[in-house]
Amino acid sequence: MDTGMVRKIDDLGRIVVPAETRRLFNIREGDELSIAVEHGAIVIRKLEATCTFCGSTKEVSSYKGKGVCTRCQKELVNR
Protein backbone atom coordinates (compact mmCIF):
# COMPACT_ATOMS: atom_id res chain seq x y z
CA MET A 1 0.00 0.00 0.00
CA ASP A 2 1.79 3.11 -1.21
CA THR A 3 0.17 6.36 -0.16
CA GLY A 4 2.83 8.57 -1.75
CA MET A 5 3.55 10.43 1.52
CA VAL A 6 7.17 11.25 2.32
CA ARG A 7 8.43 12.33 5.73
CA LYS A 8 11.96 13.19 6.87
CA ILE A 9 13.50 11.82 10.05
CA ASP A 10 14.53 14.59 12.47
CA ASP A 11 17.84 14.79 14.36
CA LEU A 12 16.37 12.65 17.19
CA GLY A 13 15.25 9.89 14.80
CA ARG A 14 11.55 10.83 14.89
CA ILE A 15 8.99 10.95 12.11
CA VAL A 16 5.55 12.50 12.09
CA VAL A 17 2.62 10.23 11.22
CA PRO A 18 0.45 12.34 8.90
CA ALA A 19 -2.94 13.47 10.23
CA GLU A 20 -4.75 11.65 7.40
CA THR A 21 -3.09 8.36 8.43
CA ARG A 22 -3.83 8.94 12.12
CA ARG A 23 -7.50 9.54 11.30
CA LEU A 24 -7.67 6.49 9.03
CA PHE A 25 -6.31 4.20 11.77
CA ASN A 26 -7.91 6.06 14.71
CA ILE A 27 -4.50 6.82 16.24
CA ARG A 28 -4.68 9.37 19.05
CA GLU A 29 -2.16 10.99 21.36
CA GLY A 30 -1.00 8.45 23.93
CA ASP A 31 -1.78 5.39 21.78
CA GLU A 32 0.96 2.76 21.63
CA LEU A 33 2.46 1.75 18.30
CA SER A 34 4.50 -1.38 17.63
CA ILE A 35 7.52 -1.02 15.34
CA ALA A 36 8.88 -4.21 13.78
CA VAL A 37 10.96 -5.38 10.85
CA GLU A 38 9.20 -7.88 8.60
CA HIS A 39 10.69 -9.21 5.36
CA GLY A 40 13.09 -6.27 5.14
CA ALA A 41 10.40 -3.61 5.71
CA ILE A 42 9.66 -1.44 8.75
CA VAL A 43 6.09 -2.10 9.90
CA ILE A 44 4.23 0.18 12.32
CA ARG A 45 1.03 -1.14 13.94
CA LYS A 46 -1.35 0.38 16.44
CA LEU A 47 -1.54 -1.81 19.53
CA GLU A 48 -5.03 -2.71 20.69
CA ALA A 49 -5.93 -3.57 24.24
CA THR A 50 -6.48 -7.34 24.41
CA CYS A 51 -8.15 -9.43 27.11
CA THR A 52 -5.60 -11.60 28.93
CA PHE A 53 -8.15 -14.42 29.33
CA CYS A 54 -10.07 -14.68 26.04
CA GLY A 55 -8.10 -12.52 23.59
CA SER A 56 -11.03 -10.19 22.84
CA THR A 57 -10.30 -6.60 21.77
CA LYS A 58 -13.81 -5.33 22.60
CA GLU A 59 -14.57 -3.39 25.79
CA VAL A 60 -11.15 -4.08 27.35
CA SER A 61 -10.00 -2.21 30.44
CA SER A 62 -6.81 -2.49 32.44
CA TYR A 63 -6.59 -4.21 35.83
CA LYS A 64 -3.19 -4.37 37.54
CA GLY A 65 -1.48 -3.93 34.17
CA LYS A 66 -3.48 -6.66 32.41
CA GLY A 67 -6.31 -6.28 29.91
CA VAL A 68 -9.67 -7.75 30.92
CA CYS A 69 -12.86 -7.53 28.82
CA THR A 70 -16.25 -6.89 30.41
CA ARG A 71 -17.40 -10.48 29.76
CA CYS A 72 -14.41 -11.95 31.60
CA GLN A 73 -14.80 -9.36 34.36
CA LYS A 74 -18.36 -10.58 34.94
CA GLU A 75 -17.21 -14.21 34.97
CA LEU A 76 -14.51 -13.40 37.53
CA VAL A 77 -16.97 -11.58 39.79
CA ASN A 78 -19.44 -14.48 39.68
CA ARG A 79 -16.86 -17.12 40.69
C-alpha positions in Angstrom: 0.0 0.0 0.0 1.8 3.1 -1.2 0.2 6.4 -0.2 2.8 8.6 -1.7 3.6 10.4 1.5 7.2 11.2 2.3 8.4 12.3 5.7 12.0 13.2 6.9 13.5 11.8 10.1 14.5 14.6 12.5 17.8 14.8 14.4 16.4 12.7 17.2 15.3 9.9 14.8 11.6 10.8 14.9 9.0 10.9 12.1 5.5 12.5 12.1 2.6 10.2 11.2 0.4 12.3 8.9 -2.9 13.5 10.2 -4.7 11.6 7.4 -3.1 8.4 8.4 -3.8 8.9 12.1 -7.5 9.5 11.3 -7.7 6.5 9.0 -6.3 4.2 11.8 -7.9 6.1 14.7 -4.5 6.8 16.2 -4.7 9.4 19.1 -2.2 11.0 21.4 -1.0 8.5 23.9 -1.8 5.4 21.8 1.0 2.8 21.6 2.5 1.7 18.3 4.5 -1.4 17.6 7.5 -1.0 15.3 8.9 -4.2 13.8 11.0 -5.4 10.9 9.2 -7.9 8.6 10.7 -9.2 5.4 13.1 -6.3 5.1 10.4 -3.6 5.7 9.7 -1.4 8.7 6.1 -2.1 9.9 4.2 0.2 12.3 1.0 -1.1 13.9 -1.4 0.4 16.4 -1.5 -1.8 19.5 -5.0 -2.7 20.7 -5.9 -3.6 24.2 -6.5 -7.3 24.4 -8.2 -9.4 27.1 -5.6 -11.6 28.9 -8.1 -14.4 29.3 -10.1 -14.7 26.0 -8.1 -12.5 23.6 -11.0 -10.2 22.8 -10.3 -6.6 21.8 -13.8 -5.3 22.6 -14.6 -3.4 25.8 -11.2 -4.1 27.4 -10.0 -2.2 30.4 -6.8 -2.5 32.4 -6.6 -4.2 35.8 -3.2 -4.4 37.5 -1.5 -3.9 34.2 -3.5 -6.7 32.4 -6.3 -6.3 29.9 -9.7 -7.8 30.9 -12.9 -7.5 28.8 -16.3 -6.9 30.4 -17.4 -10.5 29.8 -14.4 -12.0 31.6 -14.8 -9.4 34.4 -18.4 -10.6 34.9 -17.2 -14.2 35.0 -14.5 -13.4 37.5 -17.0 -11.6 39.8 -19.4 -14.5 39.7 -16.9 -17.1 40.7 
